[in-house]
Amino acid sequence: MGATWVLMGGVKDMNNLKMTTPNKTPPGADPKQLERTGTVREIGSQAVWSLSSCKPGFGVDQLRDDNLETYWQSDGSQPHLVNIQFRRKTTVKTLCIYADYKSDESYTPSKISVRVGNNFHNLQEIRVPLKPTLSHGRAGPGGSHPIMNERGAAWAVPSKQLELVEPSGWIHVPLTDNHKKPTRTFMIQIAVLANHQNGRDTHMRQIKIYTPVEESSIGKFPRCTTIDFMMYRSIR
């Protein structure tokens, strides 16, 4: 049996998981910051996306439009599924999901399962190896460790499922194996198993998928971290 990731929306006091989050946005919370490092690349456009259900006008396009004001809204029974299928086996490192409890309330996911596999018939729940990201590196209750979201620190207690408590911002889910290596897969499935306040349908505002950028076989060069330099980092 694996372990569940209980993600508590930002933590200000390490002994009180439900206190207000810090005002400062922690580094690396916005996926665009990851892209600017040159170490990862967003590959969602390379996949075929499908949903278990959606309300007309609130589907895949809204999940992928880079607009945090739009969202996918399911229109059916739970679990609500997002299926992401690649045409070839693909290396994936990080899954980023944007949720906003303040706007979506009972539509906000409270329990999510992330699965990978070759197709619908052999999907396996992924085990997310998290480690302390705060400067003091102290573990929290139950052996939990802090994971960063846009609002501050969040606790992750080992398990196979993500348990979200009033999330408001980007949630980063590492898609790595027990050796911390990126996963290679044909398919990712995100299953919303429950919502806050026992809500039936769900809202999800954005989903992004990242693959690591391979180092040059000729030699290692300084990372391009500004937009101007990134325009010329590859030969077209």
C-alpha positions as protocol buffer text, in pm:
chain_id: "A"
residue {
  index: 1
  type: MET
  ca { x: 0 y: 0 z: 0 }
}
residue {
  index: 2
  type: GLY
  ca { x: 121 y: 347 z: -81 }
}
residue {
  index: 3
  type: ALA
  ca { x: 90 y: 653 z: 124 }
}
residue {
  index: 4
  type: THR
  ca { x: -201 y: 981 z: 73 }
}
residue {
  index: 5
  type: TRP
  ca { x: -86 y: 1330 z: 27 }
}
residue {
  index: 6
  type: VAL
  ca { x: -284 y: 1556 z: 251 }
}
residue {
  index: 7
  type: LEU
  ca { x: -233 y: 1908 z: 117 }
}
residue {
  index: 8
  type: MET
  ca { x: -334 y: 2173 z: 364 }
}
residue {
  index: 9
  type: GLY
  ca { x: -373 y: 2519 z: 207 }
}
residue {
  index: 10
  type: GLY
  ca { x: -75 y: 2740 z: 327 }
}
residue {
  index: 11
  type: VAL
  ca { x: 68 y: 2690 z: 669 }
}
residue {
  index: 12
  type: LYS
  ca { x: 198 y: 2979 z: 874 }
}
residue {
  index: 13
  type: ASP
  ca { x: 243 y: 2796 z: 1203 }
}
residue {
  index: 14
  type: MET
  ca { x: 392 y: 2451 z: 1161 }
}
residue {
  index: 15
  type: ASN
  ca { x: 190 y: 2328 z: 1460 }
}
residue {
  index: 16
  type: ASN
  ca { x: -141 y: 2452 z: 1324 }
}
residue {
  index: 17
  type: LEU
  ca { x: -233 y: 2330 z: 976 }
}
residue {
  index: 18
  type: LYS
  ca { x: -539 y: 2552 z: 936 }
}
residue {
  index: 19
  type: MET
  ca { x: -392 y: 2894 z: 1005 }
}
residue {
  index: 20
  type: THR
  ca { x: -392 y: 3170 z: 744 }
}
residue {
  index: 21
  type: THR
  ca { x: -129 y: 3141 z: 471 }
}
residue {
  index: 22
  type: PRO
  ca { x: 167 y: 3379 z: 444 }
}
residue {
  index: 23
  type: ASN
  ca { x: 122 y: 3686 z: 222 }
}
residue {
  index: 24
  type: LYS
  ca { x: 441 y: 3623 z: 27 }
}
residue {
  index: 25
  type: THR
  ca { x: 428 y: 3402 z: -280 }
}
residue {
  index: 26
  type: PRO
  ca { x: 697 y: 3135 z: -246 }
}
residue {
  index: 27
  type: PRO
  ca { x: 944 y: 3094 z: -535 }
}
residue {
  index: 28
  type: GLY
  ca { x: 862 y: 2842 z: -804 }
}
residue {
  index: 29
  type: ALA
  ca { x: 488 y: 2846 z: -736 }
}
residue {
  index: 30
  type: ASP
  ca { x: 388 y: 2977 z: -1080 }
}
residue {
  index: 31
  type: PRO
  ca { x: 469 y: 2717 z: -1350 }
}
residue {
  index: 32
  type: LYS
  ca { x: 593 y: 2995 z: -1577 }
}
residue {
  index: 33
  type: GLN
  ca { x: 882 y: 3037 z: -1333 }
}
residue {
  index: 34
  type: LEU
  ca { x: 974 y: 2674 z: -1394 }
}
residue {
  index: 35
  type: GLU
  ca { x: 971 y: 2732 z: -1768 }
}
residue {
  index: 36
  type: ARG
  ca { x: 1199 y: 3034 z: -1739 }
}
residue {
  index: 37
  type: THR
  ca { x: 1468 y: 2824 z: -1572 }
}
residue {
  index: 38
  type: GLY
  ca { x: 1510 y: 2630 z: -1895 }
}
residue {
  index: 39
  type: THR
  ca { x: 1506 y: 2299 z: -1706 }
}
residue {
  index: 40
  type: VAL
  ca { x: 1153 y: 2192 z: -1804 }
}
residue {
  index: 41
  type: ARG
  ca { x: 916 y: 2231 z: -2098 }
}
residue {
  index: 42
  type: GLU
  ca { x: 535 y: 2224 z: -2105 }
}
residue {
  index: 43
  type: ILE
  ca { x: 410 y: 1940 z: -2328 }
}
residue {
  index: 44
  type: GLY
  ca { x: 34 y: 1942 z: -2282 }
}
residue {
  index: 45
  type: SER
  ca { x: -13 y: 2043 z: -2646 }
}
residue {
  index: 46
  type: GLN
  ca { x: 144 y: 1713 z: -2756 }
}
residue {
  index: 47
  type: ALA
  ca { x: -132 y: 1508 z: -2595 }
}
residue {
  index: 48
  type: VAL
  ca { x: -494 y: 1425 z: -2674 }
}
residue {
  index: 49
  type: TRP
  ca { x: -721 y: 1543 z: -2392 }
}
residue {
  index: 50
  type: SER
  ca { x: -1062 y: 1401 z: -2300 }
}
residue {
  index: 51
  type: LEU
  ca { x: -1303 y: 1439 z: -2008 }
}
residue {
  index: 52
  type: SER
  ca { x: -1552 y: 1207 z: -1843 }
}
residue {
  index: 53
  type: SER
  ca { x: -1810 y: 1486 z: -1875 }
}
residue {
  index: 54
  type: CYS
  ca { x: -1835 y: 1862 z: -1908 }
}
residue {
  index: 55
  type: LYS
  ca { x: -2090 y: 2139 z: -1914 }
}
residue {
  index: 56
  type: PRO
  ca { x: -2110 y: 2295 z: -2265 }
}
residue {
  index: 57
  type: GLY
  ca { x: -1852 y: 2572 z: -2295 }
}
residue {
  index: 58
  type: PHE
  ca { x: -1657 y: 2451 z: -1989 }
}
residue {
  index: 59
  type: GLY
  ca { x: -1433 y: 2178 z: -2126 }
}
residue {
  index: 60
  type: VAL
  ca { x: -1078 y: 2103 z: -2239 }
}
residue {
  index: 61
  type: ASP
  ca { x: -1033 y: 2442 z: -2408 }
}
residue {
  index: 62
  type: GLN
  ca { x: -1090 y: 2616 z: -2076 }
}
residue {
  index: 63
  type: LEU
  ca { x: -841 y: 2387 z: -1898 }
}
residue {
  index: 64
  type: ARG
  ca { x: -571 y: 2481 z: -2147 }
}
residue {
  index: 65
  type: ASP
  ca { x: -632 y: 2848 z: -2227 }
}
residue {
  index: 66
  type: ASP
  ca { x: -380 y: 2998 z: -1977 }
}
residue {
  index: 67
  type: ASN
  ca { x: -664 y: 3192 z: -1819 }
}
residue {
  index: 68
  type: LEU
  ca { x: -717 y: 3143 z: -1446 }
}
residue {
  index: 69
  type: GLU
  ca { x: -1067 y: 3293 z: -1471 }
}
residue {
  index: 70
  type: THR
  ca { x: -1200 y: 3005 z: -1685 }
}
residue {
  index: 71
  type: TYR
  ca { x: -1246 y: 2643 z: -1581 }
}
residue {
  index: 72
  type: TRP
  ca { x: -1360 y: 2293 z: -1667 }
}
residue {
  index: 73
  type: GLN
  ca { x: -1692 y: 2206 z: -1505 }
}
residue {
  index: 74
  type: SER
  ca { x: -1794 y: 1843 z: -1493 }
}
residue {
  index: 75
  type: ASP
  ca { x: -2152 y: 1739 z: -1556 }
}
residue {
  index: 76
  type: GLY
  ca { x: -2195 y: 1385 z: -1432 }
}
residue {
  index: 77
  type: SER
  ca { x: -2133 y: 1142 z: -1151 }
}
residue {
  index: 78
  type: GLN
  ca { x: -1804 y: 1101 z: -966 }
}
residue {
  index: 79
  type: PRO
  ca { x: -1526 y: 1024 z: -1023 }
}
residue {
  index: 80
  type: HIS
  ca { x: -1465 y: 1308 z: -1267 }
}
residue {
  index: 81
  type: LEU
  ca { x: -1181 y: 1222 z: -1505 }
}
residue {
  index: 82
  type: VAL
  ca { x: -926 y: 1414 z: -1710 }
}
residue {
  index: 83
  type: ASN
  ca { x: -753 y: 1182 z: -1956 }
}
residue {
  index: 84
  type: ILE
  ca { x: -424 y: 1295 z: -2114 }
}
residue {
  index: 85
  type: GLN
  ca { x: -291 y: 1059 z: -2382 }
}
residue {
  index: 86
  type: PHE
  ca { x: 39 y: 1093 z: -2567 }
}
residue {
  index: 87
  type: ARG
  ca { x: 103 y: 943 z: -2910 }
}
residue {
  index: 88
  type: ARG
  ca { x: 431 y: 794 z: -2790 }
}
residue {
  index: 89
  type: LYS
  ca { x: 586 y: 707 z: -2456 }
}
residue {
  index: 90
  type: THR
  ca { x: 674 y: 1040 z: -2298 }
}
residue {
  index: 91
  type: THR
  ca { x: 890 y: 1147 z: -2007 }
}
residue {
  index: 92
  type: VAL
  ca { x: 691 y: 1354 z: -1757 }
}
residue {
  index: 93
  type: LYS
  ca { x: 830 y: 1521 z: -1446 }
}
residue {
  index: 94
  type: THR
  ca { x: 570 y: 1752 z: -1293 }
}
residue {
  index: 95
  type: LEU
  ca { x: 194 y: 1797 z: -1305 }
}
residue {
  index: 96
  type: CYS
  ca { x: 59 y: 2142 z: -1214 }
}
residue {
  index: 97
  type: ILE
  ca { x: -306 y: 2196 z: -1122 }
}
residue {
  index: 98
  type: TYR
  ca { x: -466 y: 2530 z: -1044 }
}
residue {
  index: 99
  type: ALA
  ca { x: -754 y: 2529 z: -796 }
}
residue {
  index: 100
  type: ASP
  ca { x: -934 y: 2822 z: -633 }
}
residue {
  index: 101
  type: TYR
  ca { x: -1150 y: 2744 z: -332 }
}
residue {
  index: 102
  type: LYS
  ca { x: -1246 y: 3109 z: -276 }
}
residue {
  index: 103
  type: SER
  ca { x: -1413 y: 3123 z: -618 }
}
residue {
  index: 104
  type: ASP
  ca { x: -1532 y: 2763 z: -657 }
}
residue {
  index: 105
  type: GLU
  ca { x: -1624 y: 2658 z: -300 }
}
residue {
  index: 106
  type: SER
  ca { x: -1813 y: 2325 z: -317 }
}
residue {
  index: 107
  type: TYR
  ca { x: -1691 y: 2268 z: -676 }
}
residue {
  index: 108
  type: THR
  ca { x: -1329 y: 2258 z: -553 }
}
residue {
  index: 109
  type: PRO
  ca { x: -1168 y: 1910 z: -550 }
}
residue {
  index: 110
  type: SER
  ca { x: -1087 y: 1773 z: -205 }
}
residue {
  index: 111
  type: LYS
  ca { x: -948 y: 1434 z: -309 }
}
residue {
  index: 112
  type: ILE
  ca { x: -761 y: 1361 z: -633 }
}
residue {
  index: 113
  type: SER
  ca { x: -597 y: 1046 z: -767 }
}
residue {
  index: 114
  type: VAL
  ca { x: -320 y: 1075 z: -1030 }
}
residue {
  index: 115
  type: ARG
  ca { x: -263 y: 765 z: -1244 }
}
residue {
  index: 116
  type: VAL
  ca { x: -22 y: 672 z: -1522 }
}
residue {
  index: 117
  type: GLY
  ca { x: 0 y: 381 z: -1765 }
}
residue {
  index: 118
  type: ASN
  ca { x: -4 y: 268 z: -2127 }
}
residue {
  index: 119
  type: ASN
  ca { x: -383 y: 288 z: -2164 }
}
residue {
  index: 120
  type: PHE
  ca { x: -711 y: 284 z: -1971 }
}
residue {
  index: 121
  type: HIS
  ca { x: -667 y: -83 z: -1877 }
}
residue {
  index: 122
  type: ASN
  ca { x: -339 y: -71 z: -1683 }
}
residue {
  index: 123
  type: LEU
  ca { x: -338 y: 265 z: -1504 }
}
residue {
  index: 124
  type: GLN
  ca { x: -157 y: 274 z: -1169 }
}
residue {
  index: 125
  type: GLU
  ca { x: -189 y: 539 z: -899 }
}
residue {
  index: 126
  type: ILE
  ca { x: 134 y: 728 z: -881 }
}
residue {
  index: 127
  type: ARG
  ca { x: 330 y: 751 z: -557 }
}
residue {
  index: 128
  type: VAL
  ca { x: 452 y: 1105 z: -506 }
}
residue {
  index: 129
  type: PRO
  ca { x: 789 y: 1124 z: -324 }
}
residue {
  index: 130
  type: LEU
  ca { x: 794 y: 1463 z: -150 }
}
residue {
  index: 131
  type: LYS
  ca { x: 1065 y: 1610 z: 71 }
}
residue {
  index: 132
  type: PRO
  ca { x: 1093 y: 1916 z: 297 }
}
residue {
  index: 133
  type: THR
  ca { x: 1114 y: 2243 z: 104 }
}
residue {
  index: 134
  type: LEU
  ca { x: 1125 y: 2488 z: 394 }
}
residue {
  index: 135
  type: SER
  ca { x: 1461 y: 2619 z: 512 }
}
residue {
  index: 136
  type: HIS
  ca { x: 1450 y: 2444 z: 848 }
}
residue {
  index: 137
  type: GLY
  ca { x: 1351 y: 2112 z: 687 }
}
residue {
  index: 138
  type: ARG
  ca { x: 1141 y: 1996 z: 982 }
}
residue {
  index: 139
  type: ALA
  ca { x: 886 y: 1725 z: 932 }
}
residue {
  index: 140
  type: GLY
  ca { x: 526 y: 1791 z: 1027 }
}
residue {
  index: 141
  type: PRO
  ca { x: 253 y: 1581 z: 1189 }
}
residue {
  index: 142
  type: GLY
  ca { x: 247 y: 1215 z: 1091 }
}
residue {
  index: 143
  type: GLY
  ca { x: 582 y: 1242 z: 914 }
}
residue {
  index: 144
  type: SER
  ca { x: 440 y: 1493 z: 669 }
}
residue {
  index: 145
  type: HIS
  ca { x: 661 y: 1729 z: 472 }
}
residue {
  index: 146
  type: PRO
  ca { x: 582 y: 2073 z: 332 }
}
residue {
  index: 147
  type: ILE
  ca { x: 512 y: 2112 z: -41 }
}
residue {
  index: 148
  type: MET
  ca { x: 487 y: 2459 z: -194 }
}
residue {
  index: 149
  type: ASN
  ca { x: 181 y: 2606 z: -357 }
}
residue {
  index: 150
  type: GLU
  ca { x: 110 y: 2965 z: -464 }
}
residue {
  index: 151
  type: ARG
  ca { x: -30 y: 3059 z: -124 }
}
residue {
  index: 152
  type: GLY
  ca { x: 248 y: 2920 z: 92 }
}
residue {
  index: 153
  type: ALA
  ca { x: 358 y: 2591 z: 243 }
}
residue {
  index: 154
  type: ALA
  ca { x: 126 y: 2292 z: 234 }
}
residue {
  index: 155
  type: TRP
  ca { x: 156 y: 1963 z: 416 }
}
residue {
  index: 156
  type: ALA
  ca { x: 194 y: 1637 z: 227 }
}
residue {
  index: 157
  type: VAL
  ca { x: 130 y: 1321 z: 428 }
}
residue {
  index: 158
  type: PRO
  ca { x: 249 y: 1003 z: 247 }
}
residue {
  index: 159
  type: SER
  ca { x: -21 y: 818 z: 43 }
}
residue {
  index: 160
  type: LYS
  ca { x: -136 y: 761 z: -312 }
}
residue {
  index: 161
  type: GLN
  ca { x: -406 y: 1025 z: -326 }
}
residue {
  index: 162
  type: LEU
  ca { x: -406 y: 1402 z: -292 }
}
residue {
  index: 163
  type: GLU
  ca { x: -630 y: 1538 z: -19 }
}
residue {
  index: 164
  type: LEU
  ca { x: -677 y: 1912 z: -68 }
}
residue {
  index: 165
  type: VAL
  ca { x: -802 y: 2148 z: 201 }
}
residue {
  index: 166
  type: GLU
  ca { x: -932 y: 2476 z: 57 }
}
residue {
  index: 167
  type: PRO
  ca { x: -655 y: 2506 z: -205 }
}
residue {
  index: 168
  type: SER
  ca { x: -604 y: 2845 z: -366 }
}
residue {
  index: 169
  type: GLY
  ca { x: -326 y: 2846 z: -624 }
}
residue {
  index: 170
  type: TRP
  ca { x: -99 y: 2611 z: -813 }
}
residue {
  index: 171
  type: ILE
  ca { x: -45 y: 2261 z: -676 }
}
residue {
  index: 172
  type: HIS
  ca { x: 272 y: 2089 z: -802 }
}
residue {
  index: 173
  type: VAL
  ca { x: 261 y: 1708 z: -816 }
}
residue {
  index: 174
  type: PRO
  ca { x: 598 y: 1538 z: -887 }
}
residue {
  index: 175
  type: LEU
  ca { x: 557 y: 1256 z: -1140 }
}
residue {
  index: 176
  type: THR
  ca { x: 869 y: 1069 z: -1032 }
}
residue {
  index: 177
  type: ASP
  ca { x: 947 y: 713 z: -926 }
}
residue {
  index: 178
  type: ASN
  ca { x: 1097 y: 589 z: -601 }
}
residue {
  index: 179
  type: HIS
  ca { x: 1442 y: 690 z: -726 }
}
residue {
  index: 180
  type: LYS
  ca { x: 1320 y: 1044 z: -803 }
}
residue {
  index: 181
  type: LYS
  ca { x: 1349 y: 985 z: -1176 }
}
residue {
  index: 182
  type: PRO
  ca { x: 1080 y: 1127 z: -1412 }
}
residue {
  index: 183
  type: THR
  ca { x: 808 y: 886 z: -1520 }
}
residue {
  index: 184
  type: ARG
  ca { x: 779 y: 755 z: -1877 }
}
residue {
  index: 185
  type: THR
  ca { x: 419 y: 698 z: -1980 }
}
residue {
  index: 186
  type: PHE
  ca { x: 166 y: 701 z: -2262 }
}
residue {
  index: 187
  type: MET
  ca { x: -117 y: 830 z: -2046 }
}
residue {
  index: 188
  type: ILE
  ca { x: -194 y: 1038 z: -1738 }
}
residue {
  index: 189
  type: GLN
  ca { x: -535 y: 1030 z: -1573 }
}
residue {
  index: 190
  type: ILE
  ca { x: -647 y: 1278 z: -1309 }
}
residue {
  index: 191
  type: ALA
  ca { x: -949 y: 1152 z: -1113 }
}
residue {
  index: 192
  type: VAL
  ca { x: -1147 y: 1384 z: -886 }
}
residue {
  index: 193
  type: LEU
  ca { x: -1283 y: 1151 z: -620 }
}
residue {
  index: 194
  type: ALA
  ca { x: -1451 y: 1407 z: -394 }
}
residue {
  index: 195
  type: ASN
  ca { x: -1521 y: 1780 z: -364 }
}
residue {
  index: 196
  type: HIS
  ca { x: -1538 y: 2019 z: -71 }
}
residue {
  index: 197
  type: GLN
  ca { x: -1871 y: 2033 z: 115 }
}
residue {
  index: 198
  type: ASN
  ca { x: -1973 y: 1708 z: -60 }
}
residue {
  index: 199
  type: GLY
  ca { x: -2021 y: 1892 z: -388 }
}
residue {
  index: 200
  type: ARG
  ca { x: -2118 y: 1676 z: -685 }
}
residue {
  index: 201
  type: ASP
  ca { x: -1958 y: 1844 z: -987 }
}
residue {
  index: 202
  type: THR
  ca { x: -1609 y: 1988 z: -995 }
}
residue {
  index: 203
  type: HIS
  ca { x: -1415 y: 2288 z: -1124 }
}
residue {
  index: 204
  type: MET
  ca { x: -1053 y: 2273 z: -1235 }
}
residue {
  index: 205
  type: ARG
  ca { x: -901 y: 2591 z: -1376 }
}
residue {
  index: 206
  type: GLN
  ca { x: -574 y: 2493 z: -1540 }
}
residue {
  index: 207
  type: ILE
  ca { x: -357 y: 2184 z: -1587 }
}
residue {
  index: 208
  type: LYS
  ca { x: 1 y: 2185 z: -1711 }
}
residue {
  index: 209
  type: ILE
  ca { x: 242 y: 1896 z: -1769 }
}
residue {
  index: 210
  type: TYR
  ca { x: 620 y: 1932 z: -1773 }
}
residue {
  index: 211
  type: THR
  ca { x: 903 y: 1723 z: -1915 }
}
residue {
  index: 212
  type: PRO
  ca { x: 1270 y: 1777 z: -1826 }
}
residue {
  index: 213
  type: VAL
  ca { x: 1487 y: 1952 z: -2084 }
}
residue {
  index: 214
  type: GLU
  ca { x: 1780 y: 1730 z: -2178 }
}
residue {
  index: 215
  type: GLU
  ca { x: 2134 y: 1856 z: -2147 }
}
residue {
  index: 216
  type: SER
  ca { x: 2333 y: 1904 z: -2467 }
}
residue {
  index: 217
  type: SER
  ca { x: 2546 y: 1601 z: -2559 }
}
residue {
  index: 218
  type: ILE
  ca { x: 2817 y: 1836 z: -2689 }
}
residue {
  index: 219
  type: GLY
  ca { x: 2867 y: 2027 z: -2367 }
}
residue {
  index: 220
  type: LYS
  ca { x: 2688 y: 2208 z: -2090 }
}
residue {
  index: 221
  type: PHE
  ca { x: 2613 y: 2574 z: -2139 }
}
residue {
  index: 222
  type: PRO
  ca { x: 2474 y: 2836 z: -1903 }
}
residue {
  index: 223
  type: ARG
  ca { x: 2097 y: 2828 z: -1863 }
}
residue {
  index: 224
  type: CYS
  ca { x: 1897 y: 3085 z: -2056 }
}
residue {
  index: 225
  type: THR
  ca { x: 1679 y: 3244 z: -1792 }
}
residue {
  index: 226
  type: THR
  ca { x: 1558 y: 3565 z: -1957 }
}
residue {
  index: 227
  type: ILE
  ca { x: 1292 y: 3585 z: -2225 }
}
residue {
  index: 228
  type: ASP
  ca { x: 1532 y: 3753 z: -2470 }
}
residue {
  index: 229
  type: PHE
  ca { x: 1792 y: 3477 z: -2436 }
}
residue {
  index: 230
  type: MET
  ca { x: 1534 y: 3197 z: -2447 }
}
residue {
  index: 231
  type: MET
  ca { x: 1426 y: 3313 z: -2795 }
}
residue {
  index: 232
  type: TYR
  ca { x: 1768 y: 3208 z: -2929 }
}
residue {
  index: 233
  type: ARG
  ca { x: 1847 y: 2901 z: -2719 }
}
residue {
  index: 234
  type: SER
  ca { x: 1777 y: 2650 z: -3001 }
}
residue {
  index: 235
  type: ILE
  ca { x: 1851 y: 2622 z: -3372 }
}
residue {
  index: 236
  type: ARG
  ca { x: 1540 y: 2642 z: -3588 }
}
